[in-house]
Amino acid sequence: MTFTLCFPRSATTNRQSVSVHRQRGLTLVELIFTVTIVSILSMAALPLARVSIKRQKEVELRRALREMREAIDRYKDASDRGFIEVKFGSDGYPPDMETLVKGVTQLNAIDKKLRFLRRIPKDPMTGAEWGMRSSQDTPDSNSFGGQNVYDVYTKSTATALDGTKYSDW
């Protein structure tokens, strides 16, 4: 940026222009002030980002659990109605989660399979396998009896934003 200053030399002479160049920049105080404000804003944003990520994982967990439990219920309904063959002692529940994906042959139909899930969703909390309970297990059991799949749960031991354990969902 250029500033022009005019100084009179004499009454008979024209004004001469003198150019003064001024350098622009930040002073050390301005720089420290800016860095401090940006640091405070970023420290406030980090916890909000963590809560947002945790909330998104909780939404994914609820969706996955609902999807698998509905598939188990559809399998049970099909077995109760006599559409699929039921293994003795299974109470009409699927023997494992893969059966819901691979499907089972429908009775009285040639080469027609009933599928209940496209894929087994990934556990968003652990990234590992789901915990399973059979109909012979107690409702709060953490060990799978292996007879059938009555319920699924996450193996995460963390606590949700609402204060409940994820494994209790």
N, CA, C and O of each residue as an XYZ file, in Angstrom:
676
protein
N       0.858     -1.156      0.000
C       0.000      0.000      0.000
C       0.906      1.221      0.000
O       1.914      1.256      0.706
N       0.550      2.200     -0.778
C       1.375      3.396     -0.931
C       0.621      4.604     -0.409
O      -0.558      4.803     -0.702
N       1.325      5.398      0.366
C       0.761      6.648      0.862
C       1.524      7.802      0.210
O       2.746      7.749      0.069
N       0.811      8.812     -0.173
C       1.445      9.978     -0.787
C       1.295     11.161      0.149
O       0.189     11.519      0.555
N       2.401     11.748      0.478
C       2.402     12.922      1.329
C       2.841     14.134      0.507
O       3.774     14.037     -0.290
N       2.199     15.230      0.693
C       2.536     16.449     -0.055
C       3.085     17.496      0.900
O       2.465     17.812      1.915
N       4.243     18.025      0.570
C       4.861     19.076      1.367
C       5.081     20.296      0.472
O       5.622     20.158     -0.625
N       4.676     21.479      0.913
C       4.968     22.667      0.092
C       6.447     23.069      0.240
O       6.962     23.133      1.357
N       7.134     23.340     -0.893
C       8.534     23.747     -0.846
C       8.641     25.271     -0.825
O       9.363     25.877     -0.034
N       7.926     25.806     -1.687
C       7.913     27.277     -1.712
C       6.620     27.710     -2.363
O       5.877     26.886     -2.897
N       6.363     28.947     -2.320
C       5.137     29.455     -2.902
C       5.158     29.375     -4.412
O       4.099     29.301     -5.035
N       6.311     29.386     -5.008
C       6.399     29.383     -6.463
C       6.557     27.993     -7.043
O       6.329     27.795     -8.236
N       6.941     27.027     -6.224
C       7.155     25.680     -6.747
C       5.908     24.840     -6.573
O       5.072     25.104     -5.709
N       5.804     23.846     -7.392
C       4.683     22.893     -7.271
C       4.948     21.939     -6.121
O       6.073     21.758     -5.655
N       3.916     21.376     -5.717
C       4.046     20.383     -4.638
C       4.732     19.131     -5.165
O       4.436     18.661     -6.263
N       5.601     18.626     -4.410
C       6.242     17.378     -4.773
C       5.624     16.250     -3.952
O       5.251     16.428     -2.793
N       5.529     15.105     -4.580
C       4.980     13.932     -3.898
C       6.108     13.096     -3.343
O       7.094     12.813     -4.024
N       5.946     12.718     -2.126
C       6.910     11.850     -1.476
C       6.187     10.554     -1.146
O       5.165     10.579     -0.459
N       6.679      9.460     -1.604
C       6.060      8.153     -1.342
C       6.676      7.545     -0.101
O       7.895      7.497      0.065
N       5.810      7.094      0.744
C       6.253      6.419      1.951
C       5.673      5.008      1.908
O       4.460      4.839      1.788
N       6.511      4.025      2.003
C       6.056      2.627      1.994
C       6.023      2.120      3.433
O       6.992      2.229      4.185
N       4.866      1.561      3.780
C       4.713      1.018      5.123
C       4.511     -0.491      5.016
O       3.673     -0.932      4.230
N       5.229     -1.274      5.758
C       5.081     -2.723      5.708
C       3.919     -3.137      6.597
O       3.735     -2.618      7.698
N       3.127     -4.104      6.080
C       1.975     -4.601      6.824
C       2.302     -5.990      7.368
O       3.058     -6.728      6.736
N       1.755     -6.358      8.514
C       1.983     -7.674      9.105
C       1.366     -7.732     10.477
O       0.727     -6.785     10.934
N       1.570     -8.871     11.135
C       1.041     -9.054     12.481
C       2.146     -8.815     13.499
O       3.295     -9.216     13.315
N       1.770     -8.171     14.536
C       2.715     -8.027     15.631
C       2.694     -9.304     16.451
O       1.803    -10.136     16.283
N       3.644     -9.461     17.314
C       3.720    -10.644     18.153
C       2.495    -10.755     19.061
O       2.001    -11.858     19.291
N       2.014     -9.667     19.564
C       0.837     -9.667     20.442
C      -0.395    -10.121     19.668
O      -1.189    -10.912     20.176
N      -0.559     -9.628     18.446
C      -1.699    -10.039     17.630
C      -1.629    -11.530     17.314
O      -2.646    -12.223     17.337
N      -0.445    -12.014     17.025
C      -0.261    -13.426     16.718
C      -0.576    -14.300     17.931
O      -1.254    -15.318     17.791
N      -0.105    -13.927     19.101
C      -0.386    -14.687     20.327
C      -1.879    -14.674     20.622
O      -2.443    -15.698     21.009
N      -2.514    -13.542     20.446
C      -3.950    -13.418     20.683
C      -4.737    -14.326     19.724
O      -5.681    -14.993     20.147
N      -4.366    -14.355     18.471
C      -5.051    -15.187     17.476
C      -4.873    -16.671     17.784
O      -5.830    -17.442     17.720
N      -3.659    -17.064     18.115
C      -3.394    -18.472     18.441
C      -4.168    -18.880     19.693
O      -4.679    -19.998     19.759
N      -4.264    -18.012     20.666
C      -5.012    -18.313     21.890
C      -6.488    -18.528     21.588
O      -7.082    -19.479     22.097
N      -7.085    -17.682     20.786
C      -8.510    -17.812     20.450
C      -8.763    -19.100     19.666
O      -9.723    -19.819     19.942
N      -7.909    -19.387     18.698
C      -8.072    -20.619     17.911
C      -7.917    -21.851     18.810
O      -8.643    -22.829     18.636
N      -7.002    -21.821     19.750
C      -6.805    -22.947     20.677
C      -8.030    -23.159     21.555
O      -8.465    -24.293     21.755
N      -8.580    -22.083     22.073
C      -9.774    -22.188     22.923
C     -10.946    -22.759     22.125
O     -11.676    -23.615     22.625
N     -11.127    -22.299     20.908
C     -12.221    -22.809     20.074
C     -12.034    -24.289     19.734
O     -13.000    -25.052     19.737
N     -10.808    -24.693     19.446
C     -10.569    -26.103     19.121
C     -10.750    -26.993     20.346
O     -11.233    -28.118     20.221
N     -10.365    -26.504     21.540
C     -10.572    -27.290     22.757
C     -12.056    -27.448     23.054
O     -12.465    -28.470     23.606
N     -12.860    -26.472     22.704
C     -14.300    -26.580     22.912
C     -14.931    -27.509     21.882
O     -15.929    -28.169     22.171
N     -14.357    -27.568     20.682
C     -14.928    -28.386     19.614
C     -14.604    -29.869     19.771
O     -15.396    -30.710     19.345
N     -13.465    -30.215     20.368
C     -13.070    -31.619     20.511
C     -14.071    -32.456     21.305
O     -14.457    -33.524     20.830
N     -14.506    -32.032     22.476
C     -15.499    -32.840     23.196
C     -16.815    -32.969     22.421
O     -17.454    -34.020     22.458
N     -17.210    -31.928     21.737
C     -18.428    -32.009     20.934
C     -18.276    -33.019     19.806
O     -19.214    -33.753     19.492
N     -17.104    -33.056     19.202
C     -16.856    -34.018     18.130
C     -16.867    -35.449     18.681
O     -17.405    -36.355     18.046
N     -16.278    -35.647     19.850
C     -16.272    -36.987     20.454
C     -17.688    -37.457     20.775
O     -18.036    -38.609     20.518
N     -18.495    -36.574     21.331
C     -19.881    -36.925     21.646
C     -20.649    -37.228     20.366
O     -21.454    -38.159     20.325
N     -20.405    -36.455     19.339
C     -21.086    -36.678     18.059
C     -20.712    -38.032     17.470
O     -21.579    -38.739     16.956
N     -19.441    -38.405     17.534
C     -18.999    -39.705     17.015
C     -19.611    -40.837     17.844
O     -20.059    -41.840     17.288
N     -19.632    -40.683     19.152
C     -20.214    -41.709     20.026
C     -21.710    -41.856     19.767
O     -22.230    -42.972     19.739
N     -22.399    -40.741     19.579
C     -23.831    -40.779     19.294
C     -24.099    -41.503     17.973
O     -25.053    -42.275     17.871
N     -23.259    -41.258     16.960
C     -23.421    -41.928     15.670
C     -23.212    -43.437     15.806
O     -23.938    -44.220     15.194
N     -22.224    -43.847     16.604
C     -22.006    -45.275     16.822
C     -23.191    -45.904     17.551
O     -23.563    -47.043     17.271
N     -23.778    -45.165     18.479
C     -24.955    -45.677     19.186
C     -26.122    -45.868     18.231
O     -26.856    -46.850     18.339
N     -26.300    -44.949     17.306
C     -27.367    -45.082     16.303
C     -27.118    -46.327     15.454
O     -28.045    -47.091     15.187
N     -25.874    -46.533     15.030
C     -25.528    -47.717     14.248
C     -25.766    -48.995     15.049
O     -26.249    -49.986     14.503
N     -25.431    -48.978     16.332
C     -25.631    -50.149     17.187
C     -27.118    -50.479     17.298
O     -27.516    -51.633     17.143
N     -27.924    -49.476     17.563
C     -29.370    -49.710     17.676
C     -29.945    -50.272     16.376
O     -30.766    -51.188     16.402
N     -29.511    -49.719     15.239
C     -30.005    -50.183     13.946
C     -29.600    -51.631     13.695
O     -30.413    -52.436     13.241
N     -28.343    -51.964     13.989
C     -27.854    -53.326     13.759
C     -28.579    -54.330     14.660
O     -28.983    -55.399     14.203
N     -28.739    -53.986     15.927
C     -29.440    -54.886     16.849
C     -30.888    -55.093     16.413
O     -31.396    -56.214     16.444
N     -31.551    -54.011     16.007
C     -32.943    -54.122     15.563
C     -33.040    -55.002     14.318
O     -33.934    -55.842     14.210
N     -32.111    -54.804     13.377
C     -32.115    -55.583     12.137
C     -31.939    -57.079     12.419
O     -32.659    -57.907     11.859
N     -30.985    -57.422     13.283
C     -30.746    -58.838     13.584
C     -31.879    -59.448     14.398
O     -32.266    -60.593     14.165
N     -32.405    -58.701     15.338
C     -33.496    -59.238     16.162
C     -34.760    -59.431     15.333
O     -35.494    -60.397     15.542
N     -35.019    -58.528     14.399
C     -36.165    -58.711     13.510
C     -35.983    -59.936     12.622
O     -36.948    -60.651     12.351
N     -34.757    -60.188     12.166
C     -34.485    -61.378     11.356
C     -34.703    -62.649     12.174
O     -35.264    -63.623     11.673
N     -34.264    -62.642     13.419
C     -34.488    -63.799     14.299
C     -35.979    -64.016     14.494
O     -36.448    -65.153     14.467
N     -36.732    -62.931     14.691
C     -38.180    -63.043     14.872
C     -38.867    -63.562     13.602
O     -39.806    -64.352     13.692
N     -38.412    -63.128     12.424
C     -39.001    -63.612     11.166
C     -38.717    -65.113     10.989
O     -39.579    -65.862     10.530
N     -37.504    -65.540     11.355
C     -37.162    -66.962     11.304
C     -38.086    -67.751     12.233
O     -38.639    -68.777     11.838
N     -38.249    -67.275     13.453
C     -39.116    -67.952     14.432
C     -40.549    -68.019     13.917
O     -41.211    -69.049     14.050
N     -41.027    -66.927     13.330
C     -42.380    -66.902     12.785
C     -42.533    -67.912     11.647
O     -43.541    -68.615     11.574
N     -41.542    -67.987     10.764
C     -41.597    -68.948      9.656
C     -41.579    -70.381     10.173
O     -42.256    -71.243      9.613
N     -40.826    -70.648     11.219
C     -40.790    -72.009     11.774
C     -42.100    -72.338     12.487
O     -42.574    -73.472     12.413
N     -42.692    -71.358     13.177
C     -43.969    -71.594     13.853
C     -45.094    -71.849     12.854
O     -46.019    -72.608     13.143
N     -45.022    -71.231     11.699
C     -46.058    -71.402     10.671
C     -45.828    -72.653      9.822
O     -46.670    -73.012      8.999
N     -44.699    -73.309     10.022
C     -44.422    -74.540      9.295
C     -43.839    -74.318      7.914
O     -43.894    -75.220      7.079
N     -43.281    -73.144      7.647
C     -42.690    -72.872      6.341
C     -41.292    -73.461      6.206
O     -40.830    -73.722      5.096
N     -40.622    -73.668      7.330
C     -39.265    -74.219      7.294
C     -39.168    -75.373      8.284
O     -39.951    -75.476      9.228
N     -38.194    -76.229      8.043
C     -37.975    -77.374      8.908
C     -37.317    -76.926     10.213
O     -36.379    -76.129     10.211
N     -37.826    -77.452     11.317
C     -37.320    -77.070     12.627
C     -36.531    -78.230     13.225
O     -36.993    -79.370     13.240
N     -35.354    -77.925     13.710
C     -34.511    -78.922     14.363
C     -35.035    -79.144     15.789
O     -35.376    -78.184     16.480
N     -35.097    -80.374     16.215
C     -35.606    -80.705     17.551
C     -34.736    -80.047     18.617
O     -33.509    -80.129     18.555
N     -35.353    -79.405     19.579
C     -34.648    -78.762     20.683
C     -34.247    -77.324     20.398
O     -33.654    -76.668     21.255
N     -34.563    -76.820     19.196
C     -34.167    -75.447     18.876
C     -35.252    -74.433     19.206
O     -35.015    -73.227     19.142
N     -36.419    -74.905     19.551
C     -37.566    -74.044     19.858
C     -37.953    -73.166     18.674
O     -38.657    -72.171     18.847
N     -37.505    -73.520     17.482
C     -37.862    -72.760     16.294
C     -36.972    -71.564     16.017
O     -37.273    -70.765     15.130
N     -35.891    -71.426     16.753
C     -34.959    -70.318     16.532
C     -33.814    -70.790     15.640
O     -33.550    -71.990     15.570
N     -33.135    -69.881     14.963
C     -32.043    -70.288     14.061
C     -30.877    -70.903     14.837
O     -30.608    -70.509     15.972
N     -30.183    -71.872     14.223
C     -29.050    -72.500     14.918
C     -27.848    -71.568     15.055
O     -27.071    -71.695     16.002
N     -27.690    -70.628     14.113
C     -26.602    -69.654     14.177
C     -26.967    -68.454     13.306
O     -27.979    -68.474     12.606
N     -26.145    -67.418     13.351
C     -26.430    -66.201     12.588
C     -26.219    -66.416     11.090
O     -26.892    -65.783     10.276
N     -25.295    -67.297     10.720
C     -25.036    -67.561      9.296
C     -26.260    -68.149      8.609
O     -26.465    -67.926      7.416
N     -27.070    -68.892      9.339
C     -28.283    -69.470      8.766
C     -29.226    -68.374      8.300
O     -29.921    -68.536      7.297
N     -29.254    -67.265      9.017
C     -30.118    -66.149      8.612
C     -29.646    -65.533      7.299
O     -30.455    -65.026      6.522
N     -28.336    -65.577      7.052
C     -27.774    -65.005      5.832
C     -27.870    -65.994      4.672
O     -28.306    -65.634      3.578
N     -27.464    -67.235      4.911
C     -27.476    -68.253      3.849
C     -28.888    -68.656      3.460
O     -29.158    -68.981      2.304
N     -29.779    -68.630      4.432
C     -31.162    -68.998      4.177
C     -31.414    -70.473      4.438
O     -30.482    -71.261      4.599
N     -32.681    -70.827      4.476
C     -33.101    -72.207      4.680
C     -34.101    -72.570      3.591
O     -34.826    -71.712      3.088
N     -34.131    -73.849      3.233
C     -35.040    -74.311      2.196
C     -36.460    -74.306      2.735
O     -36.730    -74.800      3.830
N     -37.342    -73.748      1.959
C     -38.740    -73.663      2.354
C     -39.400    -75.008      2.116
O     -39.191    -75.627      1.072
N     -40.203    -75.471      3.084
C     -40.920    -76.729      2.936
C     -41.960    -76.596      1.823
O     -42.500    -75.516      1.584
N     -42.223    -77.696      1.161
C     -43.208    -77.764      0.080
C     -42.866    -76.849     -1.089
O     -43.756    -76.485     -1.858
N     -41.608    -76.471     -1.243
C     -41.176    -75.668     -2.385
C     -39.845    -76.230     -2.864
O     -38.970    -76.558     -2.062
N     -39.707    -76.335     -4.159
C     -38.486    -76.895     -4.719
C     -37.471    -75.765     -4.919
O     -37.746    -74.772     -5.592
N     -36.315    -75.940     -4.329
C     -35.192    -75.001     -4.471
C     -35.553    -73.550     -4.141
O     -35.031    -72.625     -4.762
N     -36.421    -73.355     -3.192
C     -36.743    -71.986     -2.778
C     -36.219    -71.782     -1.372
O     -36.609    -72.485     -0.440
N     -35.320    -70.799     -1.230
C     -34.725    -70.520      0.073
C     -35.313    -69.243      0.644
O     -35.567    -68.269     -0.065
N     -35.516    -69.284      1.937
C     -35.916    -68.082      2.664
C     -34.676    -67.507      3.325
O     -34.011    -68.178      4.114
N     -34.371    -66.258      2.995
C     -33.247    -65.554      3.616
C     -33.802    -64.463      4.512
O     -34.809    -63.831      4.193
N     -33.146    -64.255      5.614
C     -33.652    -63.315      6.604
C     -32.744    -62.105      6.795
O     -33.192    -61.071      7.291
N     -31.476    -62.219      6.410
C     -30.513    -61.117      6.475
C     -29.668    -61.117      5.209
O     -29.355    -62.179      4.672
N     -29.302    -59.946      4.734
C     -28.366    -59.867      3.608
C     -26.945    -60.158      4.076
O     -26.172    -60.840      3.402
N     -26.628    -59.626      5.241
C     -25.311    -59.836      5.839
C     -25.439    -59.600      7.335
O     -26.392    -58.974      7.800
N     -24.484    -60.100      8.069
C     -24.459    -59.846      9.509
C     -23.769    -58.501      9.715
O     -22.609    -58.340      9.338
N     -24.468    -57.538     10.306
C     -23.850    -56.218     10.508
C     -22.642    -56.299     11.433
O     -22.552    -57.180     12.288
N     -21.730    -55.375     11.245
C     -20.546    -55.290     12.094
C     -20.927    -54.571     13.390
O     -21.698    -53.612     13.382
N     -20.377    -55.049     14.487
C     -20.605    -54.391     15.775
C     -19.838    -53.069     15.777
O     -18.607    -53.082     15.757
N     -20.540    -51.918     15.801
C     -19.830    -50.640     15.732
C     -19.035    -50.305     16.987
O     -18.137    -49.465     16.937
N     -19.342    -50.934     18.094
C     -18.648    -50.626     19.339
C     -17.338    -51.400     19.501
O     -16.347    -50.853     19.983
N     -17.335    -52.662     19.101
C     -16.147    -53.486     19.297
C     -15.461    -53.852     17.983
O     -14.253    -54.089     17.957
N     -16.215    -53.899     16.912
C     -15.664    -54.339     15.634
C     -15.471    -55.843     15.595
O     -14.966    -56.378     14.608
N     -15.862    -56.520     16.642
C     -15.702    -57.972     16.737
C     -17.062    -58.650     16.570
O     -18.032    -58.032     16.132
N     -17.109    -59.919     16.926
C     -18.344    -60.681     16.811
C     -19.345    -60.252     17.880
O     -18.991    -59.690     18.916
N     -20.591    -60.536     17.587
C     -21.680    -60.244     18.514
C     -21.752    -61.325     19.581
O     -21.343    -62.465     19.361
N     -22.277    -60.948     20.733
C     -22.589    -61.942     21.744
C     -23.962    -62.517     21.429
O     -24.828    -61.814     20.908
N     -24.162    -63.787     21.743
C     -25.445    -64.432     21.450
C     -25.962    -65.149     22.690
O     -25.194    -65.574     23.553
N     -27.271    -65.270     22.754
C     -27.933    -66.024     23.817
C     -28.893    -67.010     23.159
O     -29.523    -66.701     22.148
N     -28.994    -68.183     23.739
C     -29.971    -69.153     23.248
C     -31.225    -69.056     24.115
O     -31.226    -68.408     25.162
N     -32.270    -69.701     23.669
C     -33.517    -69.639     24.437
C     -33.387    -70.365     25.777
O     -34.204    -70.149     26.672
N     -32.377    -71.218     25.929
C     -32.153    -71.914     27.193
C     -31.309    -71.098     28.160
O     -31.260    -71.417     29.348
N     -30.642    -70.052     27.678
C     -29.800    -69.204     28.536
C     -30.663    -68.241     29.346
O     -31.808    -67.961     28.989
N     -30.094    -67.741     30.442
C     -30.792    -66.714     31.212
C     -30.711    -65.386     30.442
O     -29.799    -65.203     29.635
N     -31.640    -64.469     30.677
C     -31.657    -63.213     29.915
C     -30.397    -62.367     30.059
O     -30.080    -61.594     29.155
N     -29.671    -62.491     31.165
C     -28.462    -61.700     31.358
C     -27.185    -62.526     31.187
O     -26.105    -62.097     31.595
N     -27.310    -63.698     30.589
C     -26.167    -64.585     30.403
C     -25.175    -63.992     29.411
O     -25.562    -63.372     28.420
N     -23.895    -64.190     29.694
C     -22.839    -63.745     28.790
C     -22.171    -64.905     28.075
O     -21.242    -64.701     27.293
N     -22.635    -66.125     28.338
C     -22.079    -67.292     27.659
C     -23.158    -67.896     26.775
O     -24.321    -67.990     27.165
N     -22.757    -68.298     25.589
C     -23.686    -68.827     24.605
C     -23.789    -70.336     24.768
O     -22.791    -71.053     24.696
N     -25.029    -70.812     24.992
C     -25.252    -72.246     25.149
C     -25.060    -73.012     23.855
O     -24.703    -74.190     23.887
N     -25.292    -72.368     22.710
C     -25.038    -72.990     21.427
C     -26.201    -73.743     20.821
O     -26.074    -74.231     19.698
N     -27.337    -73.865     21.510
C     -28.462    -74.619     20.967
C     -29.145    -73.867     19.812
O     -29.488    -74.463     18.791
N     -29.334    -72.571     19.985
C     -29.984    -71.735     18.983
C     -29.673    -70.279     19.295
O     -29.096    -69.965     20.336
N     -30.058    -69.396     18.387
C     -29.823    -67.965     18.610
C     -31.166    -67.319     18.930
O     -32.022    -67.158     18.060
N     -31.328    -66.956     20.186
C     -32.557    -66.331     20.661
C     -32.415    -64.807     20.696
O     -33.381    -64.080     20.460
N     -31.192    -64.327     20.996
C     -30.946    -62.895     21.118
C     -29.486    -62.606     20.808
O     -28.628    -63.482     20.914
N     -29.214    -61.348     20.420
C     -27.843    -60.893     20.184
C     -27.600    -59.635     21.009
O     -28.535    -58.908     21.346
N     -26.338    -59.390     21.327
C     -25.961    -58.194     22.079
C     -24.520    -57.860     21.752
O     -23.778    -58.701     21.246
N     -24.126    -56.627     22.043
C     -22.741    -56.233     21.838
C     -21.907    -56.681     23.032
O     -22.395    -56.733     24.161
N     -20.664    -56.997     22.772
C     -19.763    -57.415     23.847
C     -19.033    -56.226     24.462
O     -18.146    -56.409     25.296
N     -19.391    -55.027     24.066
C     -18.753    -53.827     24.600
C     -19.114    -53.655     26.072
O     -20.258    -53.869     26.472
N     -18.134    -53.271     26.863
C     -18.372    -53.033     28.291
C     -18.531    -51.545     28.588
O     -18.645    -51.150     29.748
N     -18.537    -50.725     27.547
C     -18.625    -49.273     27.726
C     -20.041    -48.862     28.130
O     -20.988    -49.644     28.053
N     -20.147    -47.608     28.562
C     -21.418    -47.036     28.973
C     -21.889    -46.041     27.920
O     -21.096    -45.281     27.365
N     -23.177    -46.058     27.660
C     -23.773    -45.181     26.652
C     -23.921    -43.762     27.185
O     -23.707    -43.504     28.369
N     -24.287    -42.855     26.303
C     -24.498    -41.465     26.707
C     -25.628    -41.322     27.714
O     -25.626    -40.396     28.525
N     -26.607    -42.247     27.667
C     -27.724    -42.175     28.611
C     -27.434    -42.892     29.933
O     -28.306    -42.957     30.800
N     -26.210    -43.436     30.098
C     -25.812    -44.044     31.357
C     -26.005    -45.547     31.427
O     -25.602    -46.166     32.411
N     -26.609    -46.154     30.416
C     -26.807    -47.613     30.416
C     -25.621    -48.303     29.762
O     -24.864    -47.683     29.014
N     -25.466    -49.578     30.046
C     -24.410    -50.381     29.419
C     -24.881    -50.806     28.036
O     -26.043    -51.162     27.840
N     -23.950    -50.761     27.075
C     -24.297    -51.167     25.710
C     -24.719    -52.630     25.662
O     -25.586    -53.006     24.872
N     -24.113    -53.443     26.495
C     -24.443    -54.876     26.489
C     -25.868    -55.148     26.984
O     -26.391    -56.242     26.773
N     -26.502    -54.169     27.638
C     -27.880    -54.339     28.116
C     -28.911    -53.944     27.066
O     -30.108    -54.149     27.271
N     -28.470    -53.383     25.952
C     -29.432    -52.936     24.936
C     -30.075    -54.093     24.240
O     -30.909    -53.897     23.357
